[in-house]
Amino acid sequence: MSFLLPKLTCKREVDQAIKSVAEKVLVLRFGRDNDSVCLQLDDILAKTAHDLSKMAVIYLVDVNKVPVYTQYFDISYIPSTVFFFNGQHMKVDYGSPDHTKFVGSFKTKQDFIDLIEVIYRGAMRGKLIVRSPIDPNNIPKYDLLYQGI
């Protein structure tokens, strides 16, 4: 399903998307097109893209083509989904140690739709961090790995 969503292939395109998407949530899915979990997530993103078109814009970013952002957002697990609103990085409290990105695939389309709605409403009120509406049982568990510490 990754062929249904637009791709950003270089740092300049990612920068342009972050700067130009206004009054909508920018969703950047970092991953690889041939990874099975990325394909599962891409299917959910593609199916919800039309329903969320008034609130969100979704792009796919290959971790190998944009290593600057892969390193900046510490993308060590794929897929990882990062959210922006009016050029501002939006953080979400998932009940995990990392609020900067969602790691893994969403269990259902409704989980993703609910998350975008909460981010959009919070951002419209000026919030930079929102609480996740997703059931904690549906959030993938992982450990943060800090290399070189």
Salt bridges, closest charged atoms under 4 A:
ASP15 OD2 - LYS11 NZ 2.67
ASP33 OD2 - LYS7 NZ 3.54
ASP33 OD1 - ARG29 NH2 3.64
ASP42 OD2 - ARG29 NH2 2.79
ASP43 OD2 - LYS47 NZ 3.31
ASP93 OD1 - HIS99 ND1 3.80
ASP93 OD2 - ARG131 NH1 3.75
ASP98 OD2 - LYS101 NZ 2.60
